[in-house]
């Protein structure tokens, strides 16, 4: 039976959702029913629908005691809210129901595996947070927490490993019918490691091995792991905390990485081969994947950044959104991401320009900063819910532009820029003139090895976000946008004459 804590949360969210107008949300990016959203949880297919659970504080648009919000979809783009699935209502999770995953049991029941958080006073009088792994079983709407929770506690953690940084279980079923779960942990040296546990039934677990170790390379704690096989490779996704930059590959702060390598299913052994960032933009974290019913692997991340997440008005009825679902594959040894193909069914109002010449702007040549002064716009190329496909090339191959600027969500005062610098092999996104009132992260750069005369990119916008796909999806940059939706201009600027091909669809 649902607890009073969960019943109150469900009653509150149902009432408050009615006060939020649809047009104040993104069209096809999932937001919380009300209040706060962070990590995607339990992304899965169950009983004919895709289920997305998420870290959730319904009572405030800021982080608070974590619940699990719940929504379902048939295409990962159009969502229906369901009642909150879990609340912090047991002694072992009274201080938070943290991130986790989901799986269908042999008997058809749906199992959620999550991290329970409990604070208690230790020997020196200090209050510390202890994290354990717990399960709840249900029917896709209502879930009952297991009477013998936690199912993985501190007794199963290797000696020397942290008992307070032990979270975010990612569960999967093997071909032989047994189960595995990866849990993020911090090793004795303070850096991240991923612990692998095994089970025959999802209720009794035993420690198997340290599956992967950070060894001080990429930040400290590794959060929200996901592991799967893709195109003949093992793929490990995780979100490190406290990263230091390494050139343009990894940015400082809370980031994301993809490790591609060999995997031996018989021994559960993963061997690293290549490491890269997943998203090179500002807002992307804690990604999870799901295998679609047709076999495609699709990834969704939280479209936000912990270092900027507090910089919003507390009076807002909701905060946080999920990124666009992306089909992923391995291409040329890299993770390739591309907007889910179902997005194309939403396209309408096609506008196309071929071989359109854009003349150089002297003003852009003389200044390092970007503005829309002197920039041009094209009739029909505007909007805040759009899918843009662009190809840019120099008019004269011997006079390649140093800088080509695409300004979106723009008017005379506000704009967010996508800047192409092919001579430096750099792409930049810049939202410092987007209307933000806070000194938060506004710029990111990515090193993209362009080796052709033209640059191709795809930009997907949905009211309060932009996601930019370069080089056929081998590089992606994502950012949330605070700009009022009335700013819907799209402008182009270059420091050398350029030729533009563009196709725009409304979404």
Secondary structure, DSSP 4 states (H G I P E B T S, - for coil): ---HHHHHHHHHHHHHHTTS-GGGS-SSS-B-SSEEEEEEEEEEEETTEEEEEEEEETT-SS--S-EEEEEEESSSSSEEEEEEEE-S-STTTTT-EEEEEEEE-TTS-EEEEEEEEEEEE-TTS-EEEEEEEEEEEESSS-EEE-TT--SB-GGGSPTTS-SSSEEEEEEEE-TTS-EEEEEEEE-TTSSEEEEEEEESSSSSEEEEEEEEE-TTSS-SPEEEEEEEEETTEEEEEEEESSBPPBTTTB-SBS--EEEEEEEETTTTEEEEEEEEES--SSS-EEEEEEE-TTS-EEEEEE---TTTTT-S-TT-SEE-BBPPPEEEEEETTEEEEEE-GGGGGG-EEEEEEEEEEE---HHHHH-SS--STT-B--TT-B-SEEEEEEEEEESSTTS--S-EEEEEEESSS-EEEEEEETTTTEEEEEEEESS--S----EEEEE----SSEEEEEEEEESSEEEEEEGGGTEEEEEE--S-TT--EEEEEESS-EEEEEEEEE-
